[in-house]
Amino acid sequence: MKHKQEGAGIDRHLHNPIEDKLTPLAPLDLSRIKSIDDLVRAMGKTAFTGRQVGEAADVLEAMARDKDCFVVMTLAGAMTVAKQGLVISDLIDHGIVKAIVSTGALMAHGLVEATGRAHFVYDPKMNDVQLYEAGYNRVYDTLEPEQNLDDVQAVVTKILDHWNPEEFLCSWKFNRAIGEHLSKHVKERGILKSAYEKDVPVFVPAFTDSELGLDFAVTNRLRSKAGKKILRWDAFEDLEKFAETMLKPKRIGIFTIGGGVPRNWAQQFGPFVELRHRRAGEDLPLKRYHYGLRICPEPVYWGGLSGSPYSEAVSWGKFVPKEEGGQFAELFLDATVGLPLVVAAVLERLKKNK
């Protein structure tokens, strides 16, 4: 037997990619692009992040077309400051997203939009000390005037003034009340208004970490000062409502923008149900997410949750693995670019094949 030299190659048998059923790529021909959906489909036949855009649209379309699938959307980052709020409203209005888990800040800045206020382009000629003195809060390249947040406080106070102090509050009840107020009194579109009108619950698990949380705290201090009974908050009502909601459908899907608390809180539904079954002896189905779409540029090697892939979540019992029918896509792109592209393409598909 001939001795094989260390590090030597092999006499390879070259395969035929067609016989191996590999998927061929195709040049992106702009002369054939007539719509956003055309562009996204063509990008899906290219490589790198372009292919991820196409794959993301395919998964969102699959979730939207699956009549047995309940889709929850999780939101982190300054998406409403970045003027993406109406894209999220479109997902609600078209019946694709059935529940939302969000940061409180994102809902507060969205409330600014819904009440007719504006955000502004940051002028770098003003430094951050000057911005502070002028009452302009900077979010990267965009400004949120402090006056906007005072107006949000006025809306919150009006709603809480009519709340029964004997009834505990939680985020989904509070956000529903804000949405009802907007639906009755405001012409502008907005996330909470759409959510109320489509009966979509909006959860904010880290409520105190937001302008809305501070508004609630200030309102309670004013109530106490006026000799009124303070309002009480129970965050576990949110957890129980979310679990109750997610146990009902046959299949569940998740559409994540960014990461953070909203992503983890929504994903821990599977482990929560398992613990209730295993430790508390409840007769419950061990449900996991069948679909997942994530738009976030955070890489996995920093070790944070925002960058962790769905494959990692499979080990926690949060997702159905691909081998068992799970369908996932992860788009490593700024959501202000990826979200409108993907959503616009899918809405075109649904309208075309309604």
C-alpha positions in Angstrom: 0.0 0.0 0.0 1.4 3.3 -1.1 2.3 5.6 1.8 0.2 8.8 1.8 2.3 11.9 2.5 1.1 14.0 5.4 -0.9 17.0 4.2 -1.5 15.5 0.7 -4.8 16.0 -1.1 -7.0 13.3 -2.5 -7.9 12.1 -6.0 -11.3 13.8 -6.0 -14.5 12.6 -7.7 -16.1 15.8 -9.1 -19.8 16.0 -8.6 -22.4 17.5 -10.9 -24.2 20.3 -9.0 -27.4 19.7 -11.0 -27.5 16.0 -10.1 -26.8 17.1 -6.5 -29.8 19.4 -6.7 -27.9 22.5 -5.7 -29.7 25.8 -6.2 -28.1 28.0 -8.9 -27.6 31.7 -8.5 -28.5 34.3 -11.1 -27.2 37.8 -12.0 -29.3 40.7 -10.6 -30.6 42.2 -13.9 -32.0 45.6 -13.1 -33.6 45.9 -16.5 -36.1 43.2 -15.5 -37.0 44.7 -12.1 -40.5 46.3 -12.1 -41.4 46.2 -8.4 -39.9 46.0 -5.0 -40.9 42.3 -4.9 -39.0 41.8 -8.2 -35.9 43.3 -6.6 -36.1 41.3 -3.4 -36.7 38.0 -5.3 -33.7 38.8 -7.5 -31.6 39.6 -4.4 -32.5 36.3 -3.0 -30.7 34.6 -6.0 -27.5 36.5 -5.3 -25.1 36.2 -2.3 -24.2 37.6 1.1 -26.7 40.0 2.7 -28.6 40.3 -0.6 -29.5 36.7 -0.4 -30.5 37.1 3.2 -33.0 39.8 2.2 -34.7 37.4 -0.2 -34.7 34.6 2.4 -36.2 37.0 5.0 -39.1 37.9 2.7 -39.8 34.2 2.0 -40.0 33.4 5.7 -42.3 36.4 6.4 -44.5 35.4 3.5 -44.7 31.8 4.8 -45.8 33.1 8.2 -48.3 35.4 6.7 -49.9 32.7 4.5 -50.0 30.1 7.2 -53.6 30.5 8.5 -52.7 28.4 11.6 -49.8 30.6 12.6 -49.9 33.4 15.2 -47.1 35.9 14.6 -45.6 38.0 17.4 -43.3 40.9 16.5 -40.6 42.0 18.9 -39.2 45.5 18.7 -36.0 47.1 20.1 -34.0 50.1 19.0 -35.2 53.5 18.0 -37.5 52.3 15.3 -40.2 54.9 15.7 -37.6 57.7 16.0 -36.2 56.3 12.7 -39.7 56.7 11.2 -40.4 53.0 10.8 -43.7 53.1 12.8 -46.1 53.0 9.8 -44.3 50.0 8.4 -45.1 48.2 11.7 -48.7 49.6 11.5 -49.0 48.1 8.0 -48.1 44.6 9.4 -50.8 45.0 12.0 -53.4 46.5 9.6 -52.9 43.6 7.1 -53.4 41.0 9.8 -49.9 39.6 9.6 -48.7 40.6 13.1 -51.1 39.4 15.9 -49.1 40.6 19.0 -46.2 42.9 19.7 -43.5 42.9 22.4 -41.6 46.1 22.5 -39.4 48.5 24.5 -41.3 51.2 26.2 -39.2 53.9 24.5 -40.2 52.7 21.1 -43.9 53.0 22.0 -43.4 56.4 23.6 -41.6 57.8 20.5 -44.4 56.3 18.4 -46.9 58.1 20.5 -45.1 61.3 19.6 -45.8 60.5 15.9 -49.4 59.5 16.5 -50.2 62.7 18.2 -49.0 64.7 15.2 -45.5 65.8 16.6 -42.3 65.4 14.6 -38.7 64.3 15.0 -35.9 66.3 13.4 -32.6 65.9 11.6 -29.7 66.5 14.0 -27.5 69.5 13.0 -23.9 68.6 14.0 -23.2 72.4 14.4 -24.8 72.0 17.8 -22.8 69.9 20.3 -24.5 67.8 22.9 -24.2 70.4 25.7 -26.0 72.9 23.4 -28.6 70.3 22.6 -29.2 69.7 26.3 -29.6 73.4 27.0 -32.0 73.8 24.1 -34.1 70.8 25.1 -33.2 68.6 22.2 -32.6 64.9 23.0 -30.3 63.2 20.4 -30.8 59.7 19.1 -27.8 59.2 16.9 -28.6 61.5 13.9 -32.1 62.5 14.9 -33.6 64.8 17.6 -36.5 64.3 19.9 -37.6 67.7 21.4 -38.3 67.5 25.1 -41.5 69.3 24.4 -42.7 66.2 22.5 -42.3 64.1 25.7 -44.2 66.7 27.8 -47.0 66.2 25.3 -46.8 62.4 25.8 -47.1 62.9 29.5 -50.3 64.9 29.0 -51.8 62.0 27.1 -50.7 59.5 29.7 -52.1 61.6 32.5 -55.5 62.0 30.8 -55.8 58.3 30.4 -54.6 57.4 33.9 -57.0 60.0 35.4 -59.9 57.8 34.3 -58.4 54.5 35.5 -60.1 52.7 38.3 -57.5 52.6 41.1 -58.9 49.3 42.3 -57.8 47.6 39.0 -54.1 46.7 38.6 -52.4 48.0 35.5 -50.0 46.1 33.2 -48.5 47.1 29.9 -50.9 45.4 27.5 -53.9 47.0 29.3 -52.3 50.4 29.4 -51.2 50.3 25.8 -54.7 49.3 24.8 -56.1 52.3 26.6 -53.7 54.6 24.8 -54.7 53.0 21.5 -58.4 53.5 22.3 -57.7 57.2 23.1 -55.8 57.6 19.8 -58.5 55.8 17.8 -61.2 58.2 19.2 -59.3 61.5 19.2 -56.4 61.4 16.6 -56.5 61.2 12.8 -52.8 60.2 12.4 -51.9 56.5 12.0 -49.7 54.8 14.6 -48.7 51.5 16.1 -50.9 51.6 19.2 -53.9 53.0 17.3 -53.6 50.1 14.8 -53.1 47.6 17.6 -56.3 48.7 19.3 -58.4 48.7 16.2 -57.1 45.2 15.2 -57.2 43.8 18.8 -53.5 43.2 18.9 -52.0 43.2 22.4 -48.8 45.2 22.9 -46.5 44.1 25.7 -43.7 46.2 27.2 -41.9 43.8 29.7 -39.4 46.4 30.8 -42.0 49.2 31.3 -40.1 51.2 33.9 -37.2 51.6 31.5 -39.0 54.1 29.3 -40.6 57.5 29.1 -44.0 55.9 29.5 -42.7 54.3 32.8 -41.5 57.6 34.0 -44.8 59.3 33.1 -46.6 56.6 35.1 -44.3 57.2 38.1 -44.8 61.0 37.9 -48.5 60.6 37.6 -48.6 58.5 40.7 -46.6 61.1 42.6 -49.0 63.8 41.6 -51.9 61.6 42.7 -50.3 61.0 46.0 -49.6 64.8 46.4 -53.3 65.4 45.7 -54.4 62.8 48.2 -55.6 60.4 45.6 -55.0 56.6 45.7 -52.0 55.7 43.7 -52.3 53.2 40.8 -50.7 49.8 41.1 -48.8 47.8 38.5 -48.5 44.0 38.0 -46.0 42.9 35.4 -46.9 39.3 35.8 -50.3 40.0 34.3 -48.4 40.6 31.1 -46.6 37.3 31.3 -49.8 35.3 32.0 -51.7 37.1 29.2 -48.9 36.5 26.7 -48.7 32.8 27.6 -52.5 32.4 27.4 -52.5 34.1 24.0 -49.6 32.0 22.6 -51.1 28.6 23.8 -54.2 29.0 21.7 -52.9 28.8 18.1 -51.7 25.7 16.3 -48.4 27.2 15.3 -46.5 30.3 16.3 -44.0 32.6 14.6 -41.7 35.4 15.7 -40.6 38.5 13.8 -37.7 40.2 15.6 -36.3 43.6 15.1 -33.1 44.0 17.1 -32.9 42.0 20.3 -32.8 42.9 23.9 -35.6 42.3 26.5 -38.4 42.1 23.9 -36.8 39.3 22.0 -35.9 37.2 25.1 -39.2 37.9 26.9 -41.1 36.6 23.9 -38.8 33.6 23.3 -39.0 32.5 26.9 -42.6 31.5 26.3 -41.5 27.9 25.5 -39.4 27.4 28.6 -42.2 29.0 30.8 -44.7 26.5 29.5 -42.3 23.6 29.9 -41.6 24.6 33.6 -45.4 24.8 34.2 -45.7 21.3 32.8 -42.6 19.8 34.4 -42.4 21.5 37.7 -46.0 22.6 38.4 -47.7 19.5 36.9 -49.9 21.4 34.5 -51.3 19.6 31.5 -50.0 21.9 28.8 -48.6 21.4 25.2 -44.9 22.0 25.0 -45.0 24.7 22.3 -42.1 26.2 20.4 -41.8 28.7 17.6 -42.2 27.2 14.1 -41.1 30.3 12.3 -38.6 33.0 13.0 -37.3 36.0 11.2 -34.7 38.3 12.7 -33.4 41.6 11.4 -30.4 42.7 13.4 -26.7 43.5 12.5 -25.4 42.3 15.8 -22.8 39.6 15.3 -22.8 36.4 17.4 -19.2 36.7 18.7 -19.9 39.5 21.1 -21.8 37.0 23.2 -25.0 39.0 23.6 -28.5 37.8 23.1 -29.1 40.3 20.2 -26.6 38.4 18.1 -27.4 34.9 19.1 -28.8 32.7 16.2 -32.0 30.8 16.3 -30.0 27.5 16.4 -28.8 28.5 19.9 -32.4 29.1 21.0 -33.3 25.5 19.8 -31.2 24.2 22.7 -33.4 26.1 25.2 -36.6 24.6 23.8 -37.7 27.9 22.2 -37.7 26.9 18.6 -38.6 23.9 16.5 -35.4 22.7 14.7 -35.2 22.8 11.0 -35.1 19.1 10.9 -38.6 19.0 12.4 -40.1 21.7 10.1 -38.8 24.9 11.6 -38.4 27.7 9.1 -36.0 30.6 10.0 -34.2 33.5 8.4 -31.7 35.9 9.9 -30.9 39.2 8.1 -27.8 41.0 9.3 -28.7 44.5 8.2 -29.8 47.8 9.6 -33.5 47.4 10.2 -34.2 50.9 8.6 -33.1 49.3 5.4 -34.1 45.6 5.8 -37.6 46.1 7.4 -39.2 48.3 4.7 -37.7 46.2 1.9 -38.9 42.9 3.2 -42.3 44.1 4.3 -43.0 46.0 1.0 -42.1 42.9 -1.0 -44.3 40.6 1.1 -47.3 43.0 0.9 -46.9 43.0 -2.9 -46.9 39.2 -3.0 -50.0 39.0 -0.8 -51.9 41.6 -2.8 -50.9 40.0 -6.1 -52.0 36.5 -5.0 -54.9 37.4 -2.7 
